[in-house]
Amino acid sequence: MGRTLTPVAAASRARTRVKPAVGAAAAARRRWRVSGAVTDRTALRKTPTANKREQASTQPITGEPPRRWRSTEASAQHAKHGFNPEQMGMGGAVVHGNYDHLGEEVEVPPFLRVPKTASIIGAPMSWGQPRAGTDQGSQILRACGLEDNLLALEWRIDDKGDLEFDEPTRNDPAIDPTKVQGLAKNCFTVGKGLKKIHDRVYEAAKEKEFALILGGDHSLSAGSVSAILRARPDTGIIWVDAHGDLNTPETSPSGNMHGMPLGLMLGLIDPTLLPGFEWFKDVPKLNPEQIVFVGLRDLDAGERKIIRDHKITAFSMHHVDRFGIGNVMDMAIESLRKPDGSMRPLHLSYDIDAVDPEVAPSTGTVVRGGLNFREAHYVAEAVGNTGMLGSMDLVEVNPKLAPGPESEMTAALGMALISSAMGARII
């Protein structure tokens, strides 16, 4: 009986061959070689057809096969393809510049002290989303051997422990519905908690330590990133996430604040109208040219409009499928160069849900069709290789959602991604 092909495989059958499987285990994890790039068979059909926003990543790859560019080819590739918004599929994904940073030996960034010191800050914030367990993420990441890994990479460790946050109460001030036409759940508790995160991260950055923030849900990044911008205003933000996190109380379908940190940082939300966030009016705002998205695959309509209207550079999983993760990271990093061509200090905000749930299942907002294991690591390695990474968030690990091996697998991956960003290499 003939083999039944997936729609993607059938469409590209002329340039697809099956790698034979051996045994039941191999059959369950059969891998195909498509256009010279090895791809998990399940990844080719991972996207549910009910979600139209993700269907782009299931389209057949056409044109030249994905390939890894050498740095000397970058200018020719830009001249040949241009990478205009139509090609990239999203406004703002236009990149110019050179690739001089590739292949350089990684050194301690000039804005960090020597010997290099990592300030580990536990931020068990969980009130930005509805699922219990996110507050345990920082502890399980430590339990996976994070400190030992960083010591092996010759980092000095200054573990600040976990911050303590209040719980919401019925007496908390609420949003005035006559001024804000929408929801920002638990905003008073979240706002006060983010102020604690902001102060602790700023203290570390001011001391020229690498600020490593262990979440906690992604709302915490409004506190950490604002602190980094206060210490290093020209910092570029690499936001690795399945979601845009650009919502406002008016645009958010859920009202959950882990979907609003960038809405706050870009000035799309008036913090004086949110109880608990009054302090946020005095923090530096993030400019659209200072951020790039990697791994998007589940955007709300309002977020998509914000990306286009503000010309934010954004790479979805469609771009990863089309160009390969190496090329995507080259372009993402280049997009953050300053006008004079020099590299910015970098902050990596890594939401574990950017990774496919087959690899990272124990997180709160899973979306199929994400980064595979090696792609997830390559993102961290590429940012670390710039020699300009000065801070990082790792968020949304929730050990309660999939207790047991799946929880341990997710936490171990989170710990390993931190290590990859901070210097771990295969060779």
C-alpha positions as CSV (number, residue, x, y, z in Angstrom):
1,M,0.0,0.0,0.0
2,G,1.3,3.4,-0.9
3,R,2.3,6.0,1.7
4,T,-0.2,8.8,2.3
5,L,1.4,12.2,2.1
6,T,0.5,15.3,4.1
7,P,-0.7,18.3,2.0
8,V,2.6,20.0,2.3
9,A,4.5,16.9,1.3
10,A,2.1,16.2,-1.6
11,A,2.6,19.7,-2.9
12,S,6.3,19.5,-2.9
13,R,6.6,15.8,-3.8
14,A,8.9,16.4,-6.7
15,R,11.6,17.6,-4.3
16,T,10.9,15.5,-1.3
17,R,12.2,12.0,-0.4
18,V,11.4,9.9,2.6
19,K,14.1,8.9,5.0
20,P,13.5,5.2,5.8
21,A,12.4,4.5,9.4
22,V,13.9,1.6,11.4
23,G,11.8,0.1,14.2
24,A,8.7,1.3,16.0
25,A,10.5,4.1,17.8
26,A,11.9,5.4,14.5
27,A,8.6,5.1,12.8
28,A,7.0,7.3,15.5
29,R,9.7,9.9,15.0
30,R,10.2,9.6,11.2
31,R,12.1,12.5,9.8
32,W,11.9,13.9,6.3
33,R,14.6,15.7,4.3
34,V,13.0,18.6,2.5
35,S,15.1,20.8,0.2
36,G,18.2,19.8,2.1
37,A,16.8,20.8,5.5
38,V,15.9,18.0,8.0
39,T,12.4,18.6,9.3
40,D,10.2,16.7,11.8
41,R,7.3,15.2,9.8
42,T,4.9,16.2,12.5
43,A,6.0,19.8,12.3
44,L,4.9,19.9,8.7
45,R,1.3,19.4,9.7
46,K,1.3,20.7,13.2
47,T,-1.0,23.7,12.7
48,P,-4.7,23.2,13.3
49,T,-6.6,24.3,10.2
50,A,-9.2,25.9,12.4
51,N,-6.8,28.7,13.2
52,K,-6.5,30.8,10.1
53,R,-3.8,33.0,11.6
54,E,-1.4,30.0,11.6
55,Q,-2.2,28.6,8.1
56,A,0.7,30.5,6.5
57,S,3.2,28.2,8.1
58,T,1.6,25.2,6.4
59,Q,2.0,26.5,2.9
60,P,4.5,24.7,0.6
61,I,7.9,26.3,0.5
62,T,8.6,27.6,-3.0
63,G,11.5,29.2,-4.7
64,E,15.1,28.6,-3.6
65,P,15.4,26.2,-0.7
66,P,16.3,27.6,2.7
67,R,20.0,27.8,3.2
68,R,22.4,29.2,5.8
69,W,24.1,32.4,4.5
70,R,27.7,33.1,5.1
71,S,28.4,36.6,6.4
72,T,30.2,37.5,3.1
73,E,27.0,36.7,1.2
74,A,24.6,39.0,3.2
75,S,24.9,42.1,1.0
76,A,24.4,40.1,-2.2
77,Q,21.3,38.4,-0.7
78,H,19.8,41.7,0.4
79,A,20.5,43.1,-3.1
80,K,18.9,40.1,-4.7
81,H,15.8,39.6,-2.6
82,G,15.4,43.0,-0.9
83,F,13.3,41.5,1.9
84,N,10.5,43.9,1.3
85,P,7.3,43.6,3.5
86,E,5.5,41.6,0.8
87,Q,8.2,38.9,0.8
88,M,8.4,38.8,4.5
89,G,4.6,38.7,4.9
90,M,4.5,41.4,7.6
91,G,5.1,45.1,7.6
92,G,8.3,46.3,9.1
93,A,10.3,43.2,8.4
94,V,12.9,45.0,6.3
95,V,16.5,44.6,7.3
96,H,19.6,46.4,6.1
97,G,23.2,46.3,7.3
98,N,26.2,44.1,7.5
99,Y,26.9,40.9,9.5
100,D,30.3,41.7,11.0
101,H,29.3,40.3,14.3
102,L,29.1,36.7,13.0
103,G,32.0,34.5,13.8
104,E,33.6,36.9,16.3
105,E,34.9,35.5,19.6
106,V,32.4,36.3,22.3
107,E,33.7,38.7,25.0
108,V,32.2,40.3,28.0
109,P,30.0,43.2,26.8
110,P,31.5,46.6,27.6
111,F,28.6,47.5,29.9
112,L,29.1,44.5,32.1
113,R,31.8,44.3,34.8
114,V,34.8,41.9,34.8
115,P,34.8,39.2,36.1
116,K,31.4,38.6,34.7
117,T,28.7,38.3,37.3
118,A,25.1,37.0,36.9
119,S,22.5,38.5,39.2
120,I,19.7,35.8,39.4
121,I,16.4,37.4,40.3
122,G,13.4,35.2,40.9
123,A,10.2,36.9,39.9
124,P,7.3,34.4,40.7
125,M,4.6,36.7,39.3
126,S,1.5,34.7,38.4
127,W,-1.3,37.2,38.6
128,G,-0.9,38.3,35.0
129,Q,-2.6,35.1,33.9
130,P,-5.2,32.7,35.3
131,R,-3.4,29.4,35.8
132,A,-1.9,28.4,39.1
133,G,1.8,27.3,39.1
134,T,3.6,30.0,37.2
135,D,4.9,31.3,40.5
136,Q,6.9,28.0,40.8
137,G,8.9,28.5,37.6
138,S,11.8,30.2,39.2
139,Q,12.4,27.5,41.7
140,I,12.2,24.6,39.3
141,L,14.6,26.4,36.9
142,R,17.1,26.6,39.8
143,A,16.5,23.0,40.7
144,C,17.5,21.9,37.2
145,G,21.1,22.9,37.9
146,L,21.1,26.4,36.6
147,E,23.7,27.7,39.0
148,D,26.1,24.8,38.3
149,N,25.8,25.4,34.6
150,L,26.6,29.1,34.8
151,L,29.5,28.4,37.1
152,A,30.9,26.0,34.5
153,L,30.6,28.8,32.0
154,E,32.8,30.9,34.3
155,W,30.1,33.2,35.6
156,R,30.1,34.5,39.1
157,I,26.7,34.0,40.7
158,D,24.8,36.6,42.8
159,D,21.5,34.9,43.5
160,K,19.1,37.5,44.9
161,G,16.5,34.9,45.7
162,D,12.8,35.2,44.9
163,L,10.8,38.5,45.3
164,E,7.6,38.3,47.3
165,F,4.3,39.6,45.8
166,D,1.0,40.3,47.4
167,E,-2.2,38.4,46.4
168,P,-5.2,40.3,45.0
169,T,-7.9,41.2,47.4
170,R,-11.5,42.4,47.1
171,N,-10.4,45.7,48.5
172,D,-7.9,46.4,45.7
173,P,-8.6,49.6,43.7
174,A,-10.3,48.8,40.4
175,I,-10.1,50.4,37.0
176,D,-12.5,53.3,36.4
177,P,-14.8,52.0,33.7
178,T,-15.6,55.6,32.6
179,K,-11.9,56.1,31.7
180,V,-10.8,52.6,30.5
181,Q,-13.1,50.7,28.2
182,G,-11.7,47.3,28.9
183,L,-10.1,44.8,31.3
184,A,-6.8,44.6,33.0
185,K,-7.2,41.8,35.5
186,N,-5.4,42.1,38.9
187,C,-3.8,45.2,37.7
188,F,-3.2,46.6,41.2
189,T,-1.4,43.5,42.4
190,V,0.5,43.1,39.1
191,G,1.5,46.8,39.1
192,K,2.9,46.7,42.6
193,G,4.8,43.5,41.9
194,L,6.3,44.9,38.7
195,K,7.6,47.9,40.7
196,K,9.6,45.5,42.9
197,I,10.9,43.7,39.8
198,H,11.9,47.0,38.2
199,D,13.8,48.2,41.3
200,R,15.7,44.9,41.8
201,V,16.7,44.6,38.1
202,Y,17.7,48.2,37.9
203,E,20.0,47.7,40.9
204,A,21.7,44.8,39.2
205,A,22.1,46.6,35.9
206,K,23.4,49.7,37.6
207,E,26.1,47.4,39.2
208,K,27.0,46.2,35.7
209,E,25.8,42.7,36.5
210,F,24.0,40.4,34.0
211,A,20.4,40.6,35.1
212,L,18.8,37.1,34.8
213,I,15.1,37.2,35.6
214,L,13.3,33.9,36.2
215,G,9.6,33.9,35.8
216,G,6.8,34.0,36.5
217,D,4.4,35.0,33.8
218,H,5.4,37.4,31.0
219,S,3.8,40.5,32.6
220,L,7.0,40.7,34.6
221,S,8.9,41.9,31.6
222,A,7.3,45.3,31.8
223,G,9.2,45.6,35.1
224,S,12.5,44.1,34.0
225,V,12.7,45.7,30.5
226,S,11.8,49.1,31.8
227,A,14.6,48.8,34.4
228,I,17.1,47.8,31.7
229,L,16.1,50.8,29.6
230,R,16.5,53.0,32.6
231,A,20.1,51.7,33.0
232,R,20.9,51.4,29.3
233,P,18.4,53.4,27.2
234,D,19.6,52.2,23.8
235,T,19.1,48.5,24.6
236,G,17.5,46.4,21.9
237,I,14.8,43.9,22.9
238,I,14.6,40.4,21.3
239,W,11.1,39.1,22.1
240,V,10.8,35.4,21.6
241,D,7.2,34.4,21.9
242,A,4.3,32.7,20.3
243,H,2.2,35.8,21.1
244,G,2.6,39.5,20.6
245,D,2.0,40.7,24.2
246,L,1.0,44.0,22.6
247,N,-2.5,44.2,23.9
248,T,-4.2,47.0,25.8
249,P,-7.2,46.8,28.1
250,E,-9.3,47.9,25.2
251,T,-7.9,45.3,22.7
252,S,-7.3,42.3,24.9
253,P,-9.9,39.5,24.5
254,S,-9.1,38.1,28.0
255,G,-7.9,41.1,30.1
256,N,-4.9,39.1,31.2
257,M,-1.9,41.3,31.8
258,H,0.7,38.9,30.6
259,G,-0.6,39.9,27.2
260,M,0.1,43.6,27.8
261,P,3.7,44.2,28.8
262,L,4.7,45.6,25.4
263,G,1.5,47.6,25.2
264,L,2.7,49.3,28.4
265,M,6.4,49.7,27.4
266,L,5.5,51.2,24.0
267,G,3.2,53.8,25.6
268,L,0.0,52.3,24.2
269,I,-1.5,52.2,27.7
270,D,-1.9,55.2,30.0
271,P,-0.4,53.8,33.2
272,T,-2.1,56.5,35.3
273,L,-5.4,54.9,34.5
274,L,-4.4,51.6,35.9
275,P,-4.3,51.3,39.7
276,G,-0.9,50.0,40.8
277,F,0.9,51.3,37.7
278,E,1.1,55.0,38.5
279,W,4.9,54.7,38.9
280,F,5.2,53.5,35.3
281,K,4.6,57.0,33.9
282,D,8.2,57.9,34.9
283,V,10.0,55.0,33.3
284,P,11.6,55.1,29.8
285,K,9.4,54.1,27.0
286,L,10.4,51.5,24.3
287,N,10.7,52.8,20.8
288,P,9.4,50.5,18.0
289,E,12.8,50.3,16.3
290,Q,14.3,48.9,19.6
291,I,12.3,45.6,19.5
292,V,12.2,42.6,17.2
293,F,9.8,39.6,17.5
294,V,10.9,36.0,16.8
295,G,8.6,33.0,16.6
296,L,5.1,34.6,16.4
297,R,2.3,32.4,15.5
298,D,-0.8,33.5,17.5
299,L,-1.6,37.2,17.2
300,D,-4.8,39.0,18.1
301,A,-6.2,41.3,15.5
302,G,-5.3,44.4,17.5
303,E,-1.7,43.2,17.9
304,R,-1.3,42.6,14.2
305,K,-2.5,46.2,13.5
306,I,-0.1,47.6,16.1
307,I,2.8,45.7,14.5
308,R,2.0,47.1,11.1
309,D,1.1,50.6,12.2
310,H,4.3,51.0,14.2
311,K,6.5,49.2,11.7
312,I,7.8,46.8,14.3
313,T,10.2,44.2,12.9
314,A,8.5,40.8,13.4
315,F,9.4,37.3,12.3
316,S,6.7,34.7,12.6
317,M,7.0,30.9,12.3
318,H,6.2,31.4,8.6
319,H,9.5,33.2,8.2
320,V,11.3,30.5,10.2
321,D,9.8,27.9,7.8
322,R,10.7,29.9,4.7
323,F,14.2,31.3,5.5
324,G,15.4,29.0,8.3
325,I,16.2,30.0,11.8
326,G,19.8,31.0,11.0
327,N,18.7,33.6,8.5
328,V,15.9,34.8,10.7
329,M,18.2,35.4,13.6
330,D,20.8,37.2,11.3
331,M,18.1,39.5,10.2
332,A,16.6,40.0,13.6
333,I,19.9,41.0,15.2
334,E,20.8,43.3,12.3
335,S,17.4,45.1,12.6
336,L,18.5,46.3,16.0
337,R,21.6,48.1,15.0
338,K,21.8,51.8,15.9
339,P,21.6,54.4,13.1
340,D,25.4,54.6,13.1
341,G,25.7,50.9,12.4
342,S,26.9,49.9,15.9
343,M,25.4,47.1,17.9
344,R,23.0,47.9,20.8
345,P,23.2,46.3,24.2
346,L,20.6,43.4,24.0
347,H,18.0,42.0,26.3
348,L,16.5,38.6,25.5
349,S,12.9,38.1,26.7
350,Y,12.2,34.3,26.1
351,D,8.7,33.0,26.6
352,I,8.9,29.2,26.8
353,D,5.7,29.0,24.8
354,A,7.7,30.1,21.7
355,V,8.8,26.5,21.7
356,D,6.6,23.8,20.3
357,P,4.5,22.1,23.0
358,E,5.9,18.7,22.0
359,V,9.2,20.0,23.4
360,A,7.9,22.4,26.1
361,P,4.4,21.2,27.1
362,S,4.3,22.6,30.7
363,T,3.3,26.2,30.0
364,G,0.0,28.0,30.1
365,T,-0.8,29.2,26.5
366,V,0.4,26.5,24.2
367,V,0.2,26.9,20.4
368,R,1.2,24.1,18.1
369,G,3.8,24.7,15.3
370,G,6.5,26.4,17.4
371,L,10.3,26.3,17.4
372,N,11.8,22.8,17.6
373,F,14.5,21.9,20.1
374,R,17.5,23.0,18.0
375,E,15.8,26.2,16.7
376,A,15.0,27.2,20.2
377,H,18.6,26.8,21.2
378,Y,19.9,28.5,18.1
379,V,17.9,31.6,19.0
380,A,19.6,31.8,22.3
381,E,23.1,31.0,20.9
382,A,22.8,33.6,18.2
383,V,21.9,36.3,20.6
384,G,24.7,35.3,22.9
385,N,27.2,35.2,20.1
386,T,26.7,38.9,19.5
387,G,28.7,39.6,22.6
388,M,26.2,42.3,23.5
389,L,23.7,40.4,25.6
390,G,23.4,42.0,29.0
391,S,20.1,40.7,30.5
392,M,17.5,38.0,30.0
393,D,14.0,36.9,31.1
394,L,12.9,33.3,30.9
395,V,9.2,33.1,31.6
396,E,5.9,31.1,31.6
397,V,7.3,27.8,32.8
398,N,4.4,26.3,34.8
399,P,5.3,23.0,36.5
400,K,1.7,22.5,37.8
401,L,0.2,22.1,34.3
402,A,2.0,19.0,33.3
403,P,3.4,17.5,36.6
404,G,6.0,14.8,36.2
405,P,8.3,14.1,33.2
406,E,6.7,16.8,31.0
407,S,7.2,19.5,33.6
408,E,10.8,18.4,34.2
409,M,11.4,18.4,30.4
410,T,10.0,22.0,30.1
411,A,12.1,23.3,33.0
412,A,15.2,21.5,31.8
413,L,14.8,23.1,28.4
414,G,14.3,26.6,30.0
415,M,17.5,26.1,32.0
416,A,19.4,25.0,28.9
417,L,18.2,27.9,26.9
418,I,19.5,30.3,29.5
419,S,22.9,28.5,29.4
420,S,22.9,28.7,25.6
421,A,22.3,32.5,25.7
422,M,25.0,32.9,28.4
423,G,27.8,31.0,26.6
424,A,27.2,27.2,26.4
425,R,28.2,25.9,23.0
426,I,28.3,22.5,21.2
427,I,32.0,23.0,20.3
